[in-house]
Amino acid sequence: MPPPGTFRPSAWPKCGRGVRRLDGPLSVAGAKLLVMDEADFMRGRVYGADHEDAAPRPDREYAELVGGPLDGLLLDVTERPGGDLREVALTTEIGRYGPGGWALYEERHGDARHFDWRGDAPGAP
Protein backbone atom coordinates (compact mmCIF):
# COMPACT_ATOMS: atom_id res chain seq x y z
CA MET A 1 0.00 0.00 0.00
CA PRO A 2 1.39 3.44 -0.90
CA PRO A 3 2.24 5.86 1.88
CA PRO A 4 -0.39 8.48 2.88
CA GLY A 5 -0.57 11.46 0.53
CA THR A 6 0.61 9.44 -2.49
CA PHE A 7 -0.95 10.45 -5.80
CA ARG A 8 -3.50 7.72 -6.64
CA PRO A 9 -6.10 9.02 -9.15
CA SER A 10 -7.83 5.63 -9.35
CA ALA A 11 -8.83 6.02 -5.71
CA TRP A 12 -10.57 9.37 -6.26
CA PRO A 13 -14.37 9.36 -6.23
CA LYS A 14 -16.07 10.26 -9.50
CA CYS A 15 -17.88 13.61 -9.68
CA GLY A 16 -19.35 13.07 -13.18
CA ARG A 17 -18.11 13.58 -16.76
CA GLY A 18 -14.65 12.24 -15.92
CA VAL A 19 -14.04 14.85 -13.23
CA ARG A 20 -12.71 13.62 -9.93
CA ARG A 21 -12.76 15.35 -6.55
CA LEU A 22 -9.77 15.29 -4.22
CA ASP A 23 -10.51 13.48 -0.95
CA GLY A 24 -7.93 15.03 1.26
CA PRO A 25 -6.49 18.51 1.15
CA LEU A 26 -3.14 18.72 -0.61
CA SER A 27 -3.19 22.44 0.07
CA VAL A 28 -5.75 24.96 1.24
CA ALA A 29 -7.17 25.25 -2.29
CA GLY A 30 -6.84 21.49 -2.84
CA ALA A 31 -9.61 20.80 -0.37
CA LYS A 32 -12.16 22.31 -2.77
CA LEU A 33 -10.44 21.84 -6.11
CA LEU A 34 -12.13 19.81 -8.84
CA VAL A 35 -9.65 18.00 -11.01
CA MET A 36 -10.35 17.96 -14.76
CA ASP A 37 -9.02 15.02 -16.75
CA GLU A 38 -7.06 15.59 -19.97
CA ALA A 39 -9.96 14.72 -22.27
CA ASP A 40 -12.23 17.32 -20.66
CA PHE A 41 -9.45 19.90 -20.78
CA MET A 42 -8.90 19.39 -24.52
CA ARG A 43 -12.57 19.23 -25.56
CA GLY A 44 -13.62 22.26 -27.60
CA ARG A 45 -10.06 23.46 -28.14
CA VAL A 46 -8.54 23.97 -31.59
CA TYR A 47 -5.85 21.52 -32.75
CA GLY A 48 -2.52 23.28 -33.31
CA ALA A 49 -3.59 26.54 -31.65
CA ASP A 50 -1.51 28.27 -29.01
CA HIS A 51 -2.36 26.86 -25.56
CA GLU A 52 -3.15 30.34 -24.27
CA ASP A 53 -5.65 31.03 -27.07
CA ALA A 54 -7.05 27.65 -28.14
CA ALA A 55 -10.72 28.61 -28.17
CA PRO A 56 -12.57 28.51 -31.50
CA ARG A 57 -13.01 31.83 -33.30
CA PRO A 58 -16.39 32.87 -34.75
CA ASP A 59 -14.88 33.77 -38.13
CA ARG A 60 -13.48 30.24 -38.71
CA GLU A 61 -15.04 26.86 -39.64
CA TYR A 62 -14.19 23.71 -37.69
CA ALA A 63 -14.65 19.96 -37.84
CA GLU A 64 -14.64 17.92 -34.62
CA LEU A 65 -12.12 15.10 -34.22
CA VAL A 66 -13.92 12.01 -32.90
CA GLY A 67 -12.11 9.20 -31.09
CA GLY A 68 -8.42 8.51 -30.70
CA PRO A 69 -5.87 10.65 -28.89
CA LEU A 70 -7.26 13.96 -30.18
CA ASP A 71 -10.91 13.23 -29.38
CA GLY A 72 -12.93 16.40 -28.89
CA LEU A 73 -10.42 18.77 -30.47
CA LEU A 74 -11.55 21.01 -33.30
CA LEU A 75 -9.76 21.04 -36.66
CA ASP A 76 -9.74 24.36 -38.52
CA VAL A 77 -11.10 23.65 -42.03
CA THR A 78 -11.77 27.27 -43.02
CA GLU A 79 -9.39 27.48 -45.98
CA ARG A 80 -10.09 24.02 -47.41
CA PRO A 81 -11.61 24.42 -50.88
CA GLY A 82 -15.06 22.86 -51.30
CA GLY A 83 -14.79 19.81 -49.08
CA ASP A 84 -11.36 18.96 -50.51
CA LEU A 85 -10.20 17.62 -47.16
CA ARG A 86 -11.13 13.95 -46.64
CA GLU A 87 -8.22 12.55 -44.59
CA VAL A 88 -5.71 14.13 -42.23
CA ALA A 89 -2.59 12.94 -40.43
CA LEU A 90 -2.01 15.10 -37.35
CA THR A 91 1.13 15.03 -35.23
CA THR A 92 0.62 14.21 -31.59
CA GLU A 93 2.64 13.22 -28.54
CA ILE A 94 -0.20 11.32 -26.91
CA GLY A 95 -0.87 8.66 -29.53
CA ARG A 96 0.35 5.07 -29.66
CA TYR A 97 3.77 6.06 -31.05
CA GLY A 98 4.49 8.90 -28.64
CA PRO A 99 6.28 12.11 -29.64
CA GLY A 100 6.53 12.45 -33.42
CA GLY A 101 3.69 10.00 -34.06
CA TRP A 102 0.63 10.69 -36.17
CA ALA A 103 -3.09 10.38 -35.44
CA LEU A 104 -5.04 9.52 -38.60
CA TYR A 105 -8.56 10.88 -39.11
CA GLU A 106 -11.03 10.55 -41.97
CA GLU A 107 -14.10 12.63 -42.79
CA ARG A 108 -17.28 10.90 -41.64
CA HIS A 109 -19.34 9.78 -44.64
CA GLY A 110 -22.00 12.41 -45.30
CA ASP A 111 -20.87 14.64 -42.40
CA ALA A 112 -18.00 17.03 -43.13
CA ARG A 113 -18.25 18.43 -39.59
CA HIS A 114 -16.81 15.26 -38.00
CA PHE A 115 -13.56 13.41 -38.64
CA ASP A 116 -13.37 9.89 -37.21
CA TRP A 117 -10.16 8.35 -35.90
CA ARG A 118 -8.73 5.55 -38.05
CA GLY A 119 -5.57 4.76 -36.09
CA ASP A 120 -2.09 5.97 -35.31
CA ALA A 121 1.09 5.84 -37.37
CA PRO A 122 4.76 6.17 -36.41
CA GLY A 123 6.60 9.35 -37.34
CA ALA A 124 9.69 9.48 -39.51
CA PRO A 125 12.79 7.96 -37.85
SEROFI-314148 format. One record per residue (C-alpha): residue number from 1; z, y, x. Coordinates in steps of 0.001 Angstrom, whole numbers, always signed. Layout:
<bapas>
+-----+---------+---------+---------+
:   n :      up :   north :    east :
+-----+---------+---------+---------+
: NUM :       Z :       Y :       X :
...
+-----+---------+---------+---------+
</bapas>
This chain:
<bapas>
+-----+---------+---------+---------+
:   n :      up :   north :    east :
+-----+---------+---------+---------+
:   1 :      +0 :      +0 :      +0 :
:   2 :    -904 :   +3443 :   +1386 :
:   3 :   +1884 :   +5863 :   +2237 :
:   4 :   +2879 :   +8484 :    -388 :
:   5 :    +531 :  +11457 :    -569 :
:   6 :   -2488 :   +9442 :    +610 :
:   7 :   -5796 :  +10454 :    -953 :
:   8 :   -6643 :   +7718 :   -3503 :
:   9 :   -9148 :   +9022 :   -6096 :
:  10 :   -9355 :   +5633 :   -7825 :
:  11 :   -5709 :   +6024 :   -8830 :
:  12 :   -6261 :   +9373 :  -10569 :
:  13 :   -6226 :   +9357 :  -14370 :
:  14 :   -9496 :  +10264 :  -16071 :
:  15 :   -9679 :  +13611 :  -17878 :
:  16 :  -13179 :  +13071 :  -19346 :
:  17 :  -16762 :  +13577 :  -18114 :
:  18 :  -15922 :  +12243 :  -14654 :
:  19 :  -13235 :  +14854 :  -14039 :
:  20 :   -9929 :  +13620 :  -12705 :
:  21 :   -6546 :  +15346 :  -12757 :
:  22 :   -4222 :  +15290 :   -9772 :
:  23 :    -951 :  +13475 :  -10513 :
:  24 :   +1265 :  +15032 :   -7926 :
:  25 :   +1151 :  +18514 :   -6490 :
:  26 :    -605 :  +18717 :   -3136 :
:  27 :     +66 :  +22443 :   -3189 :
:  28 :   +1238 :  +24959 :   -5752 :
:  29 :   -2289 :  +25248 :   -7169 :
:  30 :   -2839 :  +21489 :   -6835 :
:  31 :    -366 :  +20799 :   -9615 :
:  32 :   -2772 :  +22312 :  -12162 :
:  33 :   -6115 :  +21839 :  -10438 :
:  34 :   -8843 :  +19813 :  -12128 :
:  35 :  -11015 :  +17996 :   -9650 :
:  36 :  -14761 :  +17958 :  -10351 :
:  37 :  -16751 :  +15019 :   -9020 :
:  38 :  -19970 :  +15591 :   -7062 :
:  39 :  -22274 :  +14718 :   -9963 :
:  40 :  -20657 :  +17324 :  -12234 :
:  41 :  -20783 :  +19897 :   -9451 :
:  42 :  -24524 :  +19391 :   -8900 :
:  43 :  -25563 :  +19231 :  -12568 :
:  44 :  -27597 :  +22256 :  -13621 :
:  45 :  -28141 :  +23464 :  -10057 :
:  46 :  -31589 :  +23967 :   -8545 :
:  47 :  -32754 :  +21516 :   -5852 :
:  48 :  -33308 :  +23278 :   -2518 :
:  49 :  -31652 :  +26540 :   -3592 :
:  50 :  -29010 :  +28268 :   -1509 :
:  51 :  -25563 :  +26859 :   -2361 :
:  52 :  -24270 :  +30338 :   -3146 :
:  53 :  -27069 :  +31032 :   -5645 :
:  54 :  -28138 :  +27647 :   -7047 :
:  55 :  -28166 :  +28607 :  -10720 :
:  56 :  -31502 :  +28510 :  -12567 :
:  57 :  -33301 :  +31826 :  -13009 :
:  58 :  -34746 :  +32871 :  -16387 :
:  59 :  -38135 :  +33770 :  -14875 :
:  60 :  -38706 :  +30242 :  -13475 :
:  61 :  -39636 :  +26863 :  -15035 :
:  62 :  -37687 :  +23705 :  -14193 :
:  63 :  -37844 :  +19959 :  -14653 :
:  64 :  -34623 :  +17922 :  -14641 :
:  65 :  -34217 :  +15101 :  -12116 :
:  66 :  -32899 :  +12012 :  -13921 :
:  67 :  -31088 :   +9202 :  -12113 :
:  68 :  -30702 :   +8512 :   -8416 :
:  69 :  -28892 :  +10647 :   -5871 :
:  70 :  -30176 :  +13960 :   -7257 :
:  71 :  -29382 :  +13228 :  -10914 :
:  72 :  -28893 :  +16395 :  -12934 :
:  73 :  -30468 :  +18774 :  -10417 :
:  74 :  -33302 :  +21010 :  -11551 :
:  75 :  -36657 :  +21041 :   -9759 :
:  76 :  -38517 :  +24359 :   -9740 :
:  77 :  -42026 :  +23645 :  -11100 :
:  78 :  -43020 :  +27267 :  -11773 :
:  79 :  -45976 :  +27481 :   -9392 :
:  80 :  -47407 :  +24024 :  -10088 :
:  81 :  -50879 :  +24425 :  -11615 :
:  82 :  -51302 :  +22859 :  -15063 :
:  83 :  -49081 :  +19810 :  -14786 :
:  84 :  -50506 :  +18962 :  -11362 :
:  85 :  -47163 :  +17615 :  -10199 :
:  86 :  -46642 :  +13950 :  -11127 :
:  87 :  -44585 :  +12550 :   -8225 :
:  88 :  -42233 :  +14126 :   -5708 :
:  89 :  -40430 :  +12936 :   -2587 :
:  90 :  -37354 :  +15096 :   -2009 :
:  91 :  -35232 :  +15034 :   +1134 :
:  92 :  -31586 :  +14212 :    +618 :
:  93 :  -28544 :  +13222 :   +2642 :
:  94 :  -26907 :  +11319 :    -195 :
:  95 :  -29532 :   +8658 :    -867 :
:  96 :  -29659 :   +5068 :    +355 :
:  97 :  -31054 :   +6062 :   +3771 :
:  98 :  -28635 :   +8904 :   +4495 :
:  99 :  -29643 :  +12110 :   +6280 :
: 100 :  -33415 :  +12446 :   +6532 :
: 101 :  -34055 :  +10003 :   +3686 :
: 102 :  -36166 :  +10693 :    +628 :
: 103 :  -35438 :  +10381 :   -3090 :
: 104 :  -38600 :   +9516 :   -5041 :
: 105 :  -39107 :  +10884 :   -8562 :
: 106 :  -41969 :  +10554 :  -11029 :
: 107 :  -42789 :  +12626 :  -14098 :
: 108 :  -41645 :  +10901 :  -17281 :
: 109 :  -44638 :   +9779 :  -19337 :
: 110 :  -45300 :  +12410 :  -22003 :
: 111 :  -42397 :  +14644 :  -20871 :
: 112 :  -43131 :  +17031 :  -18001 :
: 113 :  -39587 :  +18434 :  -18248 :
: 114 :  -37998 :  +15261 :  -16807 :
: 115 :  -38638 :  +13414 :  -13558 :
: 116 :  -37209 :   +9887 :  -13368 :
: 117 :  -35900 :   +8351 :  -10161 :
: 118 :  -38049 :   +5547 :   -8727 :
: 119 :  -36090 :   +4760 :   -5574 :
: 120 :  -35311 :   +5970 :   -2088 :
: 121 :  -37366 :   +5837 :   +1093 :
: 122 :  -36414 :   +6173 :   +4763 :
: 123 :  -37336 :   +9347 :   +6599 :
: 124 :  -39505 :   +9481 :   +9690 :
: 125 :  -37846 :   +7963 :  +12790 :
+-----+---------+---------+---------+
</bapas>
